[in-house]
Amino acid sequence: MNSPENRKQPVSGRAVDDPSYYRSEPVSFVRRGSRLQGRRLAAWEKYAGQYLYEVPRDIADTSVSRQAGFDQEAVFGRTAPLTVEIGSGLGEAIVTAAAAHPERDYLAVEVYAPGLAQLMLRAGKQGLTNVRVIQANAPEVLEHLLAPGSVDELWVFFPDPWHKSRHHKRRLVKESFADRAHRALRPGGLWRLATDWEEYAHQMRDVLEADTRFENLHDGEAGGWAPRFEGRVQTSFETKALAAGRSIFDLAYRRR
Ligand SMILES: C[S@@+](CC[C@H](N)C(=O)[O-])C[C@H]1O[C@@H](n2cnc3c(N)ncnc32)[C@H](O)[C@@H]1O
């Protein structure tokens, strides 16, 4: 019933304001305060022309057409290794990395417009030329937009944990997402993850340990957890998690 062929049909049982309404799988986000105002609206107007990559859509407004493509060399005007951050939030991590590594290209994938506006404002103030942003559902970006094997590093930091078991199906990191990550990453490319939700950390590790297409960079060390990735700055989200007394779990895998 929910096969890709009939995904333009609304999925029965989903509310019309559920972003999964037209999709074959539930999405990992909800619609929330996406209206741009004030400083962020001004930032969007000033910087979208420079940083926003407009994606051809399928039926939903955060979807990605199957005919879409992303020509990295044409977009950035050069050849460079590409880091993709999924769910970049306010852009703290990716903009810091882009400023520190002008020799690399960075692509932020986020559905939340105010976060993207904030990211573009940070990048614009620093005059960065090696960052672009995409407002779309990440699994579709990995599956339809990015060329197979085109990503050097994939980052998924603090994906929404969807605590309740009846919502676990909405979690981003699961087998189907690993397929999409595998497709997008180059052989030898790295997938870095972090979460403050212990049970989700175990789910991530279980998914990746069971997937022989990925190799744990810290296999056999302290439960297979990675040390904190030095390129991952402490975001406001992480600050809140630490203040609430939660531990942070990092993982790092190489695509074979
Ligand atoms: C908990 S926040 C973490 C943000 C950031 N990584 C940080 O560490 O501060 C998760 C972010 O992922 C975004 N997100 C969730 N599902 C997404 C999806 N399917 N595609 C793109 N972005 C998504 C949300 O909008 C939210 O901004």
The ligand as an SDF file (V2000), in Angstrom:
LIG
                    3D

 27 29  0  0  0  0  0  0  0  0999 V2000
   17.5260   17.9170   18.5180 C   0  0  0  0  0  0  0  0  0  0  0  0
   17.9180   18.9360   17.2020 S   0  0  0  0  0  0  0  0  0  0  0  0
   19.7000   18.9370   17.1830 C   0  0  0  0  0  0  0  0  0  0  0  0
   20.2630   20.0490   16.3470 C   0  0  0  0  0  0  0  0  0  0  0  0
   21.7940   20.0840   16.2340 C   0  0  0  0  0  0  0  0  0  0  0  0
   22.3280   18.9070   15.5630 N   0  0  0  0  0  0  0  0  0  0  0  0
   22.4530   20.2920   17.5720 C   0  0  0  0  0  0  0  0  0  0  0  0
   23.2130   19.4130   17.9990 O   0  0  0  0  0  0  0  0  0  0  0  0
   22.2050   21.3250   18.1900 O   0  0  0  0  0  0  0  0  0  0  0  0
   17.5130   17.8940   15.7910 C   0  0  0  0  0  0  0  0  0  0  0  0
   17.3440   18.6810   14.5040 C   0  0  0  0  0  0  0  0  0  0  0  0
   17.1240   17.7770   13.4390 O   0  0  0  0  0  0  0  0  0  0  0  0
   16.1670   18.3420   12.5410 C   0  0  0  0  0  0  0  0  0  0  0  0
   15.5520   17.2210   11.8090 N   0  0  0  0  0  0  0  0  0  0  0  0
   14.8230   16.2220   12.3610 C   0  0  0  0  0  0  0  0  0  0  0  0
   14.4470   15.3530   11.4120 N   0  0  0  0  0  0  0  0  0  0  0  0
   14.9520   15.8230   10.2270 C   0  0  0  0  0  0  0  0  0  0  0  0
   14.8840   15.3440    8.8930 C   0  0  0  0  0  0  0  0  0  0  0  0
   14.2320   14.2280    8.5780 N   0  0  0  0  0  0  0  0  0  0  0  0
   15.4920   16.0550    7.9330 N   0  0  0  0  0  0  0  0  0  0  0  0
   16.1530   17.2030    8.2390 C   0  0  0  0  0  0  0  0  0  0  0  0
   16.2570   17.7000    9.5040 N   0  0  0  0  0  0  0  0  0  0  0  0
   15.6640   17.0100   10.4770 C   0  0  0  0  0  0  0  0  0  0  0  0
   15.2110   19.0780   13.4600 C   0  0  0  0  0  0  0  0  0  0  0  0
   14.5000   20.0870   12.7660 O   0  0  0  0  0  0  0  0  0  0  0  0
   16.1660   19.6320   14.5210 C   0  0  0  0  0  0  0  0  0  0  0  0
   16.6160   20.9260   14.1850 O   0  0  0  0  0  0  0  0  0  0  0  0
  1  2  1  0
  2  3  1  0
  2 10  1  0
  3  4  1  0
  4  5  1  0
  5  6  1  0
  5  7  1  0
  7  8  2  0
  7  9  1  0
 10 11  1  0
 11 12  1  0
 11 26  1  0
 12 13  1  0
 13 14  1  0
 13 24  1  0
 14 15  1  0
 14 23  1  0
 15 16  2  0
 16 17  1  0
 17 18  1  0
 17 23  2  0
 18 19  1  0
 18 20  2  0
 20 21  1  0
 21 22  2  0
 22 23  1  0
 24 25  1  0
 24 26  1  0
 26 27  1  0
M  CHG  2   2   1   9  -1
M  END
$$$$
